Amino acid sequence: MNPWLPFEWIAAVRFLREGRLQTIFIIGGIAIGVGVIVFMSAMLAGLEANFIKRVLTSQPQIQLLTPDQVARPLRKSAGEIEDPAVQRPSQRVISIDQWPKIRGQMLAMPEVTAVSPTITGSVLALRGDASRAVTLTGIEPETYFDIVRIPDYIFAGEARLTSEDVIIGIELAKNLGATVGDKLNLQATGGANRVLTISGLVDFGNKGVNQRVAFVALRTGQSLLGMIGGVTTIDMKIKDIYAAEIIAQRIQAATPVQADSWIATNAQFFTAVQAQIYTNTLIRIFVGLSVAFGIAAVLIVSVIQRSKEIGILRAMGTSKGQILRVFLLQGGLLGFIGSVFGAAMGAAALIYWHAVARQADGTEFFPLILERSLFVYTAMLATVTGLLAATAPALRAANLDPVVAIRG
């Protein structure tokens, strides 16, 4: 032992070495607990990142739409209602009123990073004898691709949208017997039609979406849907994705539009992610408590076993504070050493599970995310837990009466 080390360090390490079996067992228990925390935290971070990537790169984080149209009852001259039974009207596709002004207001918000006007409507896709009803979306590629990452989902071809191009889903292409470079006739309900070239095929990982999705340039969509200069939605991207619902409510209260956030649109998935976060937090708490009680139990036994040694040290002039620090150091060392082995175990288990776990299509189940902050956090947590767990036995040791301890 280094003679230059303080007395507390020398005594703490010696006590741990003398009770070698106990020390090994408690370090093993701490390592398992820390390994569980590292594994669960990293896997949850990967699953959450995968979910966010799939959801937020395939749809806007906030979408502004025209408010629902409501029928109002007719009134007689005396103020009486002529026909009290008023049915809800069918929702017509109409443009957002003064949308350029609203887009400017959104761009002026510090929370917003991208805004893109779009137009959406139903058209019929024709190719030879095959026909399919599709959802046509007219977009401005230069702004829309910042919000919905269509280039990331391109299966074949390229994400090119001139006035003569169309991008369609892979299932729609299969149903129509079409591929990149083929011509596709799009016919709207109003009678307008355009023959466009398929420039790319997209795969959003959802068969239903891939069967009906089609993207064209904004002006092409406006011409087909008979809404020159109009847009039906304004899509937005924001800095803090988890503040989307609050921002959407604020926008809806200040502007004459309906604002839908990705949180409201994907309520079930968002609830599942939140449940995972809460579950992981509970696991951390209970694992931390089990580690703390394990350290405390071992150190209490150590105090009882070493009562005479503690009494002799106190009789030789060792202060209460020094005895207190000896056992606190033992707790901290146990927590820190256990956290080092536990972090390595957790990381190894996660790397193995990432290599083994695969989705049905063979792709990774979750991205591997091993951040340095996770290991620093767990090391600090385990060390602090060790110190807290050692407080009670350390106080007991420091308060031992030297005479009684030596006689016992």
Buried (B, 14 or more C-beta within 10 A) or exposed (E): EEEEEEEBBBBBBEBBEEBEEBBEEBBBBBBBBBBBBBBBBBBBBBBBEBBBEBBBBBBBBBBBBBEEEEEEEEEEEEEEEEEEEEEEEEEEBEBBEEBEEBBEBBEEBEBBBBBBBBBBBEBBBBBEEEBBEBBBBBBBBEBBBBBBBBEEBBBBBEBBBEEBBBBBBBBBBEBBEBEBEBEBBBBBEEEEEBEBBBBBBBBBEEEEBBBBBBBBBBBBBBBBBBBEEBBBBBBBBBEEBEBBBEBBEBBBEEBEBBBBBBBBBBEEBBEEBEEBEEEBEEBBEEBBEBBBEBBBBBBBEBBEBBBBBBBBBBEEEBEEEBBBBBBBBBBBBBBBBBBBBBBBBBBEBBEEBBEEEEEEEEEEBBEBBBEEEBBEBBBEBBBBBBBBBBBBBBBBBBEBEBEEBBEE
